[in-house]
Amino acid sequence: MFRLKLRLSQSLLFILLSLTVSVNAQKKHTFEIKNGEFLYDGKATQIHSGEMHYARIPKEYWRHRLKMMKAMGLNTVATYVFWNYHNTAPGVWDFKTGNRNLAEYIKTAQEEGLFVILRPGPYACAEWEFGGYPWWLQKNKELVIRANNKPFLDSCNVYINKLAEQVKDLQVSKGGPIIMTQVENEFGSYVSQREDIPLEEHRKYNAAIKKQLTDAGFEGPFFTSDGTWLFEGGATAGALPTANGEGNIENLKKAVNQYNGGKGPYMVAEFYPGWLDHWAEPFVRVGADQIAKQTETYLKNNVHFNFYMVHGGTNFGFTSGANYNEEHDIQPDITSYDYDAPVSEAGWVTPKYTAIRELMKKYVKYKIPEVPAQIPVITVPAIQLTKTVDMFDLKKEIKPVINDTPLSFEDLNQGHGYVLYSKRFNQPVQGKLQVKGLRDYATVYVNGKKIGELNRQDNNYEMDIQVPFNGTLELLVENMGRINYGAEIVNNTKGIISPVLINDFAITGGWSMYKLPFDQVPDLEKYSAKNKEGRPTLYTGAFDLKQTGDVFLDMRGWGKGIVFVNGHNLGRYWKVGPQQTLYLPGCWLKKGKNEVVVLEQQNDVLQKELKTAVKPILEEVL
């Protein structure tokens, strides 16, 4: 009896302790802007933040990366929310599966003792596909992206309310870690590039987004984020203006004072320790000493900051976006989002990390924990590729869409991947093939033989061509990521978006379009083995593991394509560099048999095996 009473007492004590922990975890707090300061429960608080996006990190590694941030000396994590990552098709929402469980990410941050800054957009930028917008918004011809336009604002409102359902109870006033919410993103930059739209219309749109956030249950404080010289277009009433990339303290204070009643707080919402990277361009490096020096300047002057990025992660699948400039009609972003950040793509300590950590130890009053152990890295013996399938054989299982002229991806109701455009000629034709509406990359075939490539990144839209009697012209077109920044974001349809010309004559009638979205790894069992030089080919292989760990697939010697491992799309590779490896997280591997499928679009060199590397190769440009 005594033992039974003791057990009951122990059980009761355990329940009471659990309830106490639960209540404490949900203890409500306040966070406000007052007298030029951020106040947490009435006490002045400095924000030392790092940007890290849940969508770019395997869920299994979230906690490790958050611990890395904490050990670098930070007290806050900032994250964008990507509308298109959760709204995968009209009326289809996913906030639960895999990396998409945003609420769990926020709760994990709280468990690790971090505040959270939420950046819901609805525009994100972030080198992410379409800046976070769902591709299918473009199907509504009445809808105008990022404008004071009712169909667009109606769509934004649906998104914002769906998001609020997931996270509004995680705000600091409800016992959660969310201390601030951003209104739109870098809107002043867009205003400066869209002078064709009256400033008053821009401001109405920005105010409408803030009202939608408030109406949905976001309490603030709210903030905007722009370059200091762009506050006129980007600032909005009731939101603290913060500066991106501003290293000059006087400039920062002057700009904020002008739009915030002559007082702070003063925050650099995007402090760049590295920079973004495009295919066929050098990888950008920023020195550790330079970043440490700027960090100390902020710390000495009580400037709040957010490292963009503290850890970049990876643009898995088809999530990478694109830029453009005067020389290139498109500049697709590489798969790695390493960003030369303090925490590398695979979660490693870098010299930049160490320099910042040592600096933070000198300035902050809170305890900085030890650096967590690095996740193990393994190499795999060369993976033998045991079967090859001609990608054109997949056409047998696909019912083509027939139209007089080529249709865009959007008109085909496809967001990503590839479309094979096919046209048979009943008369011979030769001359200059022009595909001015190419979006973005095409391998061109006549009667199944590759005759060249067209590439929007190189502004290469034409080539000489000769199609014989009864011959077939085919273009395998790849969407390399929708533009995520600048005025051209409103022109983001993919595929072939204008007539194909030969000798300035439009080629019409009988275009067949085969949709190849590669939204999941294809089942290749039913296809016979083929491998012909120049034909797009799917390579398959398997490898056994006794221990798992992170892996870098070495794509040197390959051409262009994508890789699946155990059903996970690791993203694009391209021989032009600078990225020559693909990061394969160890949490996606398993003890025993693992399967790999490579789609090689160019196939100029027939492959027999796939190798791995001990470290990433991100700086080799061909």
Disulfide bonds with the S-S distance in Angstrom:
none
